[in-house]
Amino acid sequence: TPGTGAGQLNLTLDVAGSTQYGEKFALRNFQQDGYASGKLNEISVSEQGVVFARYSNGDDKALGQVALTNFNNAQGLQSTGDNMWVETFASGSPRTSAPDSSDLGKIQAGALESSTVDLTEQLVNMIVAQRNFQANSQMLSTQDQVTQTIINIR
């Protein structure tokens, strides 16, 4: 019987069109075809700029690849401060490619450059920031859709 405030629900169960096969009960042989759960153990970067994540379960995943950029006249770049530079007419157009191709050089993972910045850590921070930006962009898009729906309800 329904409790206080609940209405009665009439439900009809119809199994017409369903099929049952006469077969003995048996457990199926399930096989694992993936990895067990694992924790991130290490981030590494190859000379070709591929960023790898290594997990405690033995799984390795390529997270992305670093691209390098060079200019025909690097002296033509304009400093904007804080070790940042912008393209100018004098610098020419940027040429971007994978490390260890053409005249772009290689990446030396695990080394500290002259500014004593751990490049691997900064690359990981950049990837995390990119993913956060993508998530926030999606959230703003969803918020716009909800706002538009509310406006259309009037």
Z-matrix of the N, CA and C atoms (Angstrom, degrees):
N
C 1 1.452
C 2 1.523 1 109.16
N 3 1.311 2 116.06 1 142.23
C 4 1.460 3 119.74 2 -179.45
C 5 1.519 4 111.13 3 -67.36
N 6 1.335 5 115.77 4 147.50
C 7 1.456 6 121.00 5 176.36
C 8 1.516 7 110.13 6 -78.77
N 9 1.304 8 115.82 7 -176.40
C 10 1.459 9 121.64 8 -177.85
C 11 1.524 10 110.53 9 -60.54
N 12 1.317 11 116.79 10 127.48
C 13 1.450 12 121.93 11 175.83
C 14 1.511 13 114.88 12 84.91
N 15 1.308 14 118.60 13 -7.02
C 16 1.465 15 120.89 14 -178.62
C 17 1.511 16 109.15 15 -95.21
N 18 1.318 17 115.69 16 139.73
C 19 1.455 18 120.41 17 177.57
C 20 1.517 19 110.52 18 -88.46
N 21 1.308 20 115.76 19 157.46
C 22 1.453 21 120.70 20 179.47
C 23 1.524 22 109.18 21 -73.74
N 24 1.325 23 116.60 22 139.92
C 25 1.460 24 122.44 23 -179.79
C 26 1.511 25 108.48 24 -115.49
N 27 1.312 26 116.25 25 121.07
C 28 1.457 27 121.28 26 175.07
C 29 1.515 28 107.94 27 -97.52
N 30 1.321 29 116.91 28 122.51
C 31 1.456 30 122.33 29 -175.92
C 32 1.516 31 108.74 30 -126.53
N 33 1.313 32 116.59 31 129.07
C 34 1.458 33 121.68 32 177.34
C 35 1.518 34 108.04 33 -113.71
N 36 1.316 35 116.94 34 122.85
C 37 1.457 36 122.33 35 179.37
C 38 1.518 37 108.33 36 -95.24
N 39 1.324 38 116.79 37 122.79
C 40 1.458 39 122.05 38 -177.93
C 41 1.524 40 108.47 39 -120.75
N 42 1.326 41 117.53 40 113.35
C 43 1.463 42 121.81 41 179.13
C 44 1.524 43 111.48 42 -103.64
N 45 1.309 44 117.11 43 13.97
C 46 1.463 45 120.35 44 177.29
C 47 1.525 46 108.15 45 -63.37
N 48 1.301 47 117.53 46 138.31
C 49 1.454 48 121.51 47 -179.87
C 50 1.516 49 113.41 48 90.60
N 51 1.334 50 117.90 49 -7.04
C 52 1.462 51 119.33 50 175.99
C 53 1.527 52 108.71 51 -92.49
N 54 1.320 53 115.06 52 156.43
C 55 1.465 54 120.47 53 -176.18
C 56 1.515 55 109.39 54 -125.20
N 57 1.318 56 116.19 55 140.32
C 58 1.452 57 121.09 56 173.94
C 59 1.514 58 107.13 57 -126.95
N 60 1.316 59 115.51 58 130.22
C 61 1.458 60 120.48 59 -178.63
C 62 1.521 61 109.66 60 -98.78
N 63 1.312 62 116.70 61 140.28
C 64 1.460 63 121.56 62 178.08
C 65 1.518 64 109.58 63 -80.83
N 66 1.295 65 116.39 64 99.39
C 67 1.457 66 120.96 65 -177.24
C 68 1.518 67 107.99 66 -143.72
N 69 1.339 68 116.46 67 148.63
C 70 1.459 69 120.84 68 178.17
C 71 1.521 70 109.79 69 -67.12
N 72 1.331 71 114.29 70 148.35
C 73 1.457 72 119.98 71 176.68
C 74 1.521 73 108.81 72 -71.28
N 75 1.317 74 116.48 73 132.31
C 76 1.464 75 120.66 74 178.13
C 77 1.522 76 108.89 75 -150.48
N 78 1.321 77 115.16 76 145.90
C 79 1.456 78 119.85 77 174.27
C 80 1.517 79 108.22 78 -79.09
N 81 1.293 80 116.30 79 139.05
C 82 1.459 81 120.67 80 178.05
C 83 1.523 82 109.21 81 -82.43
N 84 1.309 83 115.18 82 153.60
C 85 1.459 84 120.79 83 177.72
C 86 1.528 85 108.19 84 -87.99
N 87 1.309 86 116.03 85 102.36
C 88 1.457 87 120.04 86 179.74
C 89 1.515 88 109.23 87 -92.82
N 90 1.329 89 115.51 88 134.41
C 91 1.456 90 120.69 89 177.92
C 92 1.520 91 109.00 90 -122.50
N 93 1.312 92 115.04 91 138.85
C 94 1.457 93 120.08 92 178.22
C 95 1.514 94 108.50 93 -79.82
N 96 1.319 95 116.85 94 129.52
C 97 1.454 96 119.70 95 179.37
C 98 1.532 97 111.52 96 -120.08
N 99 1.309 98 116.40 97 20.09
C 100 1.466 99 120.20 98 179.97
C 101 1.515 100 110.15 99 -134.51
N 102 1.301 101 116.14 100 -165.79
C 103 1.455 102 122.10 101 179.81
C 104 1.524 103 109.77 102 -98.15
N 105 1.321 104 115.51 103 151.82
C 106 1.461 105 119.93 104 170.74
C 107 1.526 106 107.24 105 -70.24
N 108 1.323 107 116.77 106 164.91
C 109 1.462 108 118.19 107 179.17
C 110 1.523 109 108.94 108 -63.97
N 111 1.303 110 115.82 109 149.01
C 112 1.460 111 120.65 110 -178.37
C 113 1.514 112 110.91 111 -146.97
N 114 1.323 113 115.17 112 159.73
C 115 1.459 114 121.58 113 178.34
C 116 1.522 115 108.86 114 -106.13
N 117 1.323 116 115.23 115 150.33
C 118 1.458 117 120.94 116 178.80
C 119 1.520 118 109.20 117 -66.43
N 120 1.336 119 116.29 118 121.30
C 121 1.459 120 121.40 119 179.62
C 122 1.514 121 112.61 120 -99.48
N 123 1.336 122 116.44 121 -38.17
C 124 1.455 123 119.12 122 -169.42
C 125 1.525 124 110.39 123 -156.66
N 126 1.304 125 115.12 124 147.13
C 127 1.463 126 122.77 125 170.59
C 128 1.522 127 105.88 126 -116.59
N 129 1.325 128 116.69 127 131.73
C 130 1.459 129 119.86 128 178.34
C 131 1.520 130 109.52 129 -136.19
N 132 1.334 131 115.08 130 158.42
C 133 1.459 132 121.72 131 -179.86
C 134 1.519 133 107.78 132 -128.45
N 135 1.337 134 116.62 133 128.42
C 136 1.464 135 120.88 134 179.09
C 137 1.529 136 110.04 135 -81.61
N 138 1.341 137 116.54 136 169.69
C 139 1.467 138 120.84 137 177.70
C 140 1.522 139 111.60 138 -63.14
N 141 1.335 140 116.41 139 -23.62
C 142 1.465 141 120.71 140 178.26
C 143 1.532 142 111.57 141 -86.29
N 144 1.334 143 117.84 142 2.76
C 145 1.454 144 121.69 143 175.43
C 146 1.512 145 115.42 144 86.85
N 147 1.332 146 118.23 145 9.24
C 148 1.464 147 120.38 146 179.05
C 149 1.530 148 108.43 147 -80.34
N 150 1.338 149 116.59 148 125.71
C 151 1.466 150 122.41 149 179.96
C 152 1.526 151 107.63 150 -92.75
N 153 1.347 152 116.54 151 122.01
C 154 1.464 153 122.59 152 -177.92
C 155 1.522 154 110.50 153 -112.62
N 156 1.337 155 115.94 154 143.00
C 157 1.466 156 122.62 155 171.26
C 158 1.523 157 106.85 156 -109.53
N 159 1.331 158 116.87 157 128.99
C 160 1.460 159 121.71 158 178.33
C 161 1.527 160 108.06 159 -112.73
N 162 1.339 161 115.37 160 130.64
C 163 1.462 162 121.76 161 -174.74
C 164 1.528 163 110.89 162 -109.84
N 165 1.334 164 116.09 163 160.95
C 166 1.465 165 122.05 164 -177.31
C 167 1.522 166 112.78 165 -66.11
N 168 1.332 167 118.51 166 -18.17
C 169 1.462 168 120.89 167 179.64
C 170 1.527 169 112.44 168 -89.89
N 171 1.337 170 117.52 169 7.18
C 172 1.458 171 121.24 170 178.41
C 173 1.516 172 114.06 171 92.09
N 174 1.313 173 117.71 172 -4.37
C 175 1.466 174 121.09 173 -179.16
C 176 1.528 175 110.02 174 -78.47
N 177 1.319 176 116.67 175 138.01
C 178 1.463 177 123.69 176 174.27
C 179 1.519 178 107.98 177 -119.13
N 180 1.309 179 116.92 178 133.53
C 181 1.465 180 121.17 179 178.78
C 182 1.521 181 109.26 180 -127.66
N 183 1.327 182 116.19 181 134.77
C 184 1.461 183 120.94 182 172.33
C 185 1.528 184 107.44 183 -83.29
N 186 1.338 185 116.99 184 120.43
C 187 1.464 186 121.62 185 -176.94
C 188 1.522 187 112.32 186 -87.34
N 189 1.304 188 116.94 187 -28.03
C 190 1.456 189 120.78 188 -177.98
C 191 1.508 190 109.85 189 167.23
N 192 1.319 191 116.22 190 -177.72
C 193 1.455 192 120.67 191 179.64
C 194 1.518 193 109.38 192 -131.58
N 195 1.319 194 115.14 193 135.94
C 196 1.453 195 121.85 194 178.40
C 197 1.526 196 108.28 195 -77.66
N 198 1.305 197 116.92 196 136.11
C 199 1.463 198 121.42 197 175.31
C 200 1.525 199 108.59 198 -105.85
N 201 1.325 200 116.44 199 141.97
C 202 1.459 201 121.65 200 176.56
C 203 1.524 202 109.02 201 -108.20
N 204 1.319 203 115.94 202 149.17
C 205 1.464 204 121.27 203 -179.97
C 206 1.516 205 109.43 204 -129.22
N 207 1.326 206 115.67 205 140.04
C 208 1.456 207 121.93 206 176.60
C 209 1.526 208 108.15 207 -132.03
N 210 1.316 209 116.20 208 162.18
C 211 1.459 210 122.18 209 179.60
C 212 1.521 211 108.83 210 -124.87
N 213 1.323 212 117.23 211 153.93
C 214 1.465 213 120.96 212 177.45
C 215 1.516 214 110.86 213 -60.74
N 216 1.327 215 117.45 214 -36.16
C 217 1.455 216 122.39 215 179.62
C 218 1.526 217 108.27 216 -133.24
N 219 1.332 218 116.59 217 89.27
C 220 1.467 219 120.63 218 -178.15
C 221 1.526 220 111.45 219 -63.28
N 222 1.341 221 117.77 220 -25.25
C 223 1.466 222 120.97 221 178.67
C 224 1.529 223 111.36 222 -69.80
N 225 1.338 224 117.31 223 -16.04
C 226 1.455 225 121.53 224 -179.77
C 227 1.517 226 113.89 225 -84.81
N 228 1.342 227 118.06 226 -5.12
C 229 1.466 228 120.89 227 177.56
C 230 1.526 229 109.79 228 -67.49
N 231 1.315 230 116.79 229 149.61
C 232 1.463 231 121.65 230 -179.70
C 233 1.522 232 109.30 231 -105.41
N 234 1.325 233 116.59 232 127.25
C 235 1.464 234 122.02 233 179.00
C 236 1.521 235 109.46 234 -74.95
N 237 1.344 236 115.24 235 134.26
C 238 1.466 237 120.42 236 175.34
C 239 1.524 238 110.82 237 -111.54
N 240 1.330 239 117.11 238 6.84
C 241 1.459 240 122.12 239 179.43
C 242 1.514 241 111.81 240 94.15
N 243 1.329 242 116.50 241 164.67
C 244 1.467 243 123.48 242 179.88
C 245 1.527 244 112.03 243 53.32
N 246 1.335 245 116.51 244 39.57
C 247 1.465 246 122.48 245 177.49
C 248 1.530 247 111.97 246 60.88
N 249 1.350 248 117.36 247 31.62
C 250 1.463 249 121.74 248 177.70
C 251 1.519 250 108.76 249 -116.48
N 252 1.342 251 115.08 250 145.31
C 253 1.455 252 121.85 251 -175.98
C 254 1.516 253 109.19 252 -134.45
N 255 1.336 254 116.83 253 151.59
C 256 1.458 255 121.53 254 176.92
C 257 1.523 256 109.58 255 -125.06
N 258 1.312 257 114.18 256 153.29
C 259 1.460 258 122.55 257 179.24
C 260 1.531 259 110.03 258 -69.17
N 261 1.323 260 115.66 259 141.85
C 262 1.462 261 121.16 260 173.80
C 263 1.523 262 108.28 261 -129.89
N 264 1.319 263 115.81 262 174.17
C 265 1.462 264 119.88 263 176.69
C 266 1.528 265 109.73 264 -61.82
N 267 1.342 266 116.87 265 -38.05
C 268 1.466 267 121.35 266 -178.38
C 269 1.527 268 112.52 267 -67.87
N 270 1.334 269 117.63 268 -29.64
C 271 1.473 270 120.10 269 -178.33
C 272 1.516 271 112.15 270 -76.28
N 273 1.320 272 117.21 271 -24.36
C 274 1.457 273 120.78 272 -176.25
C 275 1.519 274 110.28 273 85.89
N 276 1.315 275 115.22 274 179.49
C 277 1.466 276 121.16 275 -179.29
C 278 1.522 277 110.81 276 -77.57
N 279 1.340 278 117.29 277 148.19
C 280 1.468 279 119.81 278 178.37
C 281 1.525 280 111.44 279 -72.91
N 282 1.330 281 115.49 280 145.79
C 283 1.466 282 122.44 281 172.95
C 284 1.525 283 106.55 282 -116.90
N 285 1.322 284 116.66 283 112.08
C 286 1.462 285 122.11 284 -176.27
C 287 1.518 286 109.53 285 -112.16
N 288 1.342 287 115.52 286 135.74
C 289 1.464 288 120.85 287 179.74
C 290 1.524 289 108.66 288 -160.06
N 291 1.316 290 115.18 289 178.10
C 292 1.468 291 120.95 290 177.89
C 293 1.528 292 109.66 291 -73.74
N 294 1.327 293 117.77 292 150.78
C 295 1.461 294 120.50 293 176.03
C 296 1.530 295 111.20 294 -57.89
N 297 1.328 296 115.82 295 155.10
C 298 1.468 297 123.86 296 178.58
C 299 1.528 298 111.39 297 66.46
N 300 1.336 299 116.77 298 26.93
C 301 1.455 300 120.54 299 174.47
C 302 1.525 301 108.21 300 -128.02
N 303 1.288 302 117.36 301 146.90
C 304 1.471 303 125.50 302 -176.92
C 305 1.532 304 110.05 303 48.02
N 306 1.318 305 118.87 304 -126.85
C 307 1.473 306 121.32 305 -176.54
C 308 1.526 307 112.53 306 -104.95
N 309 1.327 308 117.40 307 23.70
C 310 1.462 309 119.94 308 -173.25
C 311 1.523 310 114.71 309 -88.08
N 312 1.309 311 119.56 310 -15.94
C 313 1.449 312 121.08 311 178.50
C 314 1.516 313 113.31 312 83.51
N 315 1.341 314 114.96 313 -175.13
C 316 1.462 315 122.20 314 -177.68
C 317 1.522 316 109.46 315 -112.60
N 318 1.322 317 114.47 316 170.89
C 319 1.465 318 120.99 317 174.04
C 320 1.521 319 107.46 318 -106.63
N 321 1.323 320 116.34 319 133.58
C 322 1.459 321 120.95 320 176.94
C 323 1.521 322 107.28 321 -106.37
N 324 1.334 323 115.46 322 102.27
C 325 1.462 324 120.84 323 -175.67
C 326 1.523 325 111.09 324 -73.65
N 327 1.322 326 115.79 325 147.23
C 328 1.456 327 121.79 326 175.14
C 329 1.514 328 114.09 327 79.10
N 330 1.322 329 118.56 328 1.12
C 331 1.459 330 121.44 329 -178.65
C 332 1.523 331 109.47 330 -99.09
N 333 1.311 332 115.47 331 150.26
C 334 1.459 333 120.25 332 174.81
C 335 1.516 334 108.00 333 -96.96
N 336 1.314 335 116.56 334 129.33
C 337 1.457 336 119.23 335 177.06
C 338 1.518 337 108.50 336 -83.54
N 339 1.300 338 117.34 337 -179.08
C 340 1.463 339 120.45 338 -171.50
C 341 1.527 340 113.82 339 -61.90
N 342 1.321 341 118.90 340 -19.60
C 343 1.463 342 119.53 341 178.45
C 344 1.527 343 111.57 342 -88.84
N 345 1.310 344 117.93 343 7.53
C 346 1.469 345 125.53 344 179.23
C 347 1.521 346 112.65 345 54.33
N 348 1.312 347 116.26 346 40.21
C 349 1.458 348 121.98 347 175.67
C 350 1.518 349 107.74 348 -104.55
N 351 1.331 350 116.85 349 131.20
C 352 1.458 351 120.90 350 176.08
C 353 1.526 352 107.64 351 -77.43
N 354 1.335 353 116.18 352 105.80
C 355 1.462 354 120.78 353 -174.95
C 356 1.519 355 112.31 354 -61.59
N 357 1.341 356 117.55 355 -38.65
C 358 1.463 357 120.29 356 -179.11
C 359 1.522 358 110.35 357 -61.15
N 360 1.327 359 115.99 358 -45.29
C 361 1.468 360 120.05 359 179.52
C 362 1.527 361 110.83 360 -62.70
N 363 1.318 362 116.76 361 -41.60
C 364 1.461 363 120.22 362 -179.72
C 365 1.526 364 111.86 363 -68.54
N 366 1.342 365 117.52 364 -35.21
C 367 1.464 366 120.43 365 176.63
C 368 1.523 367 110.43 366 -65.30
N 369 1.328 368 116.38 367 -42.18
C 370 1.463 369 120.21 368 177.73
C 371 1.527 370 109.59 369 -63.11
N 372 1.334 371 117.26 370 -43.24
C 373 1.469 372 120.73 371 177.44
C 374 1.525 373 111.11 372 -60.60
N 375 1.337 374 116.32 373 -37.89
C 376 1.460 375 120.32 374 179.35
C 377 1.529 376 110.91 375 -66.83
N 378 1.338 377 117.19 376 -40.76
C 379 1.466 378 121.00 377 178.52
C 380 1.526 379 109.75 378 -64.75
N 381 1.338 380 117.23 379 -43.16
C 382 1.468 381 121.17 380 178.48
C 383 1.528 382 109.95 381 -62.74
N 384 1.334 383 117.17 382 -42.74
C 385 1.466 384 120.51 383 179.07
C 386 1.526 385 110.90 384 -63.21
N 387 1.333 386 117.07 385 -39.75
C 388 1.469 387 120.96 386 178.70
C 389 1.526 388 110.44 387 -62.57
N 390 1.335 389 117.01 388 -44.29
C 391 1.470 390 120.40 389 -179.97
C 392 1.532 391 111.06 390 -66.66
N 393 1.336 392 116.77 391 -37.88
C 394 1.468 393 119.93 392 176.40
C 395 1.529 394 110.55 393 -63.87
N 396 1.337 395 116.65 394 -41.23
C 397 1.456 396 120.92 395 178.02
C 398 1.522 397 110.56 396 -61.32
N 399 1.346 398 116.79 397 -43.72
C 400 1.463 399 120.25 398 179.30
C 401 1.530 400 110.76 399 -62.51
N 402 1.337 401 116.94 400 -42.35
C 403 1.466 402 120.66 401 179.62
C 404 1.529 403 110.33 402 -64.35
N 405 1.327 404 117.22 403 -42.39
C 406 1.468 405 120.35 404 179.28
C 407 1.523 406 111.34 405 -66.27
N 408 1.330 407 116.97 406 -37.37
C 409 1.466 408 120.12 407 177.32
C 410 1.519 409 110.56 408 -62.76
N 411 1.331 410 116.50 409 -41.85
C 412 1.464 411 120.76 410 178.62
C 413 1.525 412 110.39 411 -64.66
N 414 1.338 413 116.90 412 -39.27
C 415 1.456 414 121.05 413 179.09
C 416 1.526 415 110.62 414 -63.64
N 417 1.336 416 117.69 415 -41.70
C 418 1.463 417 120.78 416 178.57
C 419 1.521 418 111.09 417 -65.52
N 420 1.319 419 116.66 418 -38.15
C 421 1.464 420 120.63 419 177.68
C 422 1.527 421 110.37 420 -63.41
N 423 1.334 422 116.47 421 -43.04
C 424 1.467 423 120.95 422 178.31
C 425 1.525 424 110.27 423 -64.41
N 426 1.326 425 116.88 424 -41.25
C 427 1.464 426 120.67 425 178.64
C 428 1.527 427 110.44 426 -62.41
N 429 1.326 428 117.81 427 -40.67
C 430 1.467 429 121.01 428 177.11
C 431 1.522 430 111.15 429 -61.50
N 432 1.341 431 116.67 430 -40.69
C 433 1.464 432 120.52 431 179.27
C 434 1.527 433 110.90 432 -64.84
N 435 1.343 434 117.01 433 -42.23
C 436 1.465 435 121.04 434 179.24
C 437 1.529 436 109.68 435 -64.30
N 438 1.324 437 117.05 436 -43.76
C 439 1.464 438 121.00 437 178.59
C 440 1.520 439 110.67 438 -61.12
N 441 1.321 440 117.32 439 -44.10
C 442 1.460 441 121.34 440 179.18
C 443 1.520 442 110.64 441 -62.59
N 444 1.334 443 117.29 442 -40.12
C 445 1.464 444 121.25 443 178.40
C 446 1.524 445 110.54 444 -63.39
N 447 1.325 446 117.21 445 -43.21
C 448 1.465 447 121.38 446 179.55
C 449 1.526 448 110.29 447 -63.52
N 450 1.323 449 117.40 448 -41.70
C 451 1.468 450 121.10 449 179.01
C 452 1.518 451 110.30 450 -62.98
N 453 1.315 452 118.04 451 -39.31
C 454 1.462 453 122.47 452 -178.58
C 455 1.524 454 112.68 453 -73.32
N 456 1.338 455 118.79 454 -17.92
C 457 1.468 456 122.02 455 -179.36
C 458 1.525 457 110.26 456 -69.27
N 459 1.332 458 117.33 457 -34.10
C 460 1.472 459 121.24 458 -178.25
C 461 1.450 460 109.16 459 -57.35
